[in-house]
Amino acid sequence: MLTRENTVNLVLALLLLAAPLAANALGQPFYVTLATRIAILALAALGLNLALGLGGLVSFGHAAFFGIGGYAAGILSSHALSYEPMIFGLPGTVQMPVIWIVAVIAAGLVALAIGAISLRTSGVYFIMITLAFAQMVYYFAISWPAYGGEDGLSILVRNQFPGLNTMKPLSFFLVCYVVLLAGIGLFALIRASRFGAALQAARQNETRVATVGIHPYRIRLTGFVISAMITALAGALYADLNRFVSPSMLSWHMSGELIVLIILGGTGRLFGPLAGAALYVAFEFALGGLTERWQFFLGLILLGVVLFARGGLLGLLAGKAKHG
Amino acid sequence: MTLALALEQLLNGIQLGVMLFLMAAGLTLIFGVMGLINLAHGSLYMVGAFACAAVAAWTGSFWLGLIASLACAAAAGAIVELAVIRRLYDRDHLDQVLATFALILIFSEGTRWLFGDFPLYLDIPALLQGVVTLPGDATYPVYRLAIIAVGALIALGLYLLIGKTRLGMRIRAGESDREMIGALGVDIRTLYTLVFALGSALAGLAGALVGALQSVQVGMGEPVLILAFVVIVIGGIGSIKGALYGALLVGVTDTLGRFLLPQLLALFVDPSQAGMIGGAMASMLIYVVMAVILAVKPRGLFPPAHA
């Protein structure tokens, strides 16, 4: 069905594909990298959007999962390149699909633990507890020297994807783009599923959900874990994009930025994270070119969006969200 | 491990706890009265530290700097409340988080603009330099003891202010029923601005006091802010009493954990390993404590009765 929102979404998706193709043809690999950054940040925010937008769970600690994904990529590839086995004698790997699986499983397990405790609370408590748990992971990464500690861990050669040369910016972009589209597809499927309906209903009216025999806690925990897994996948890609992973991926600024991306784009919307990420990276690029103090103006813009333009970019372009 | 060393660490823990209390008291007061979650509280801490360092460098007097830190942080708080925060009271927590996150960006970059990228330094005032001797022949800086005393005084002052004065009565009334107190003719908007300025001044004071112990730099408020969040979550959001106990618990646990865990582990593994693992475990310790407390009492140790 070609509603106004679908048209905007389609244009966004095509633009994100067309821009780097054109940039590559014109010999401007920098813009391809910029588009890759958009795709990866969009995927990370898409994961958070599942918890925040659908489930109403304002997680201020998704940087933890983003960083765990990043460290999965960094640690696995460093072991593969040094031929040192990891714990239990398992070898490292430079194959992206394997790294992705490890990243997703690791983040899922951590999210299960964090979620199990955090979801006992709600509202402000939930925000602060997720933040505190993410800080715990952050300080752990800083004080554990085996993988670089505060200095971070370099990925000497970008990890490989079967049949592609990922060192070519365009190839790596295409990998990220396809993963992003798959993520968006998964999000749409979940939103339309019975589980998605229950998750959204738990946000709107917890008591009613419990009355019809659904346990809101379990629904939320499942949503939280899936959400963390998607964000971790983005983290693994992000580490490969920068060929570097450091505790800054785990910092609470990162958690804040992920929420910002969603709000800039439009909360709970399918393409909100993509719109938000595109807008954010564009701001960063345009303002960063003008002044070193671009974050000052980013703050002003963000304040303006929160106070006066609550629907985000998609709200502006595609009208109010259909789903409440 | 000697007794003197342990006592010194315990005092350090209490001193950290007292600083955290100054931060947490403002945060929890603002949440209790206005229902607002303020991420920019750490920025007000930074404002206090910068104001103190700048004025102390300019006039040569730490005490004038301290007054400036209170005044600047309170003024910054009042301005922010009037311009931004007041529009957020009716919004959900997500909007509050985002708007105050935006304020952090503005404050941090604004401070960099004014003071440059390099940290400032603040000297301990002559009156409070020197050390006292503890039992067991250890020495302890007077300045840190003074911080503990200031914190105790502030805690007492807050207790009297909230419990015994008319303003405190209004603040408590605002916590339990804001429509009602408005209907009774109390100017609730001015009250909110006052409470926000008070919380800001406490954060600014904390920043100025700590400024003499470490370098004054952009971003210094954020680690403290997050510890203060842990404190108020443990204590029960909205409870000043909870903030006091939570702050001391977090301060002492964190400091003693960093001191004791490596030594404890050294009994089982070799010392270099123990230092590494112990350090990593100690940095996570307070979050583990928080998780345990929340698992038992999801609303903190002293949840406010009305919430």
Interface residues (C-beta under 8 A of the other chain):
Chain A: L52 V58 F60 I117 R120 T121 G123 V124 Y125 I127 M128 I129 L131 A132 F133 Q135 M136 Y139 F140 I142 S143 W144 P145 W252 G256 I259 V260 I263 T267 R293 Q295 F296 L298 G299 L300 L302 L303 V306 L307 R310
Chain B: F31 I37 L39 V84 R87 H93 L94 D95 V97 L98 A99 F101 A102 L103 I104 L105 I106 S108 E109 G110 R112 W113 E222 I226 F229 V230 I232 V233 I237 M276 G279 A280 S283 M284 Y287 V288 M290 A291 L294 A295 P298 R299 G300
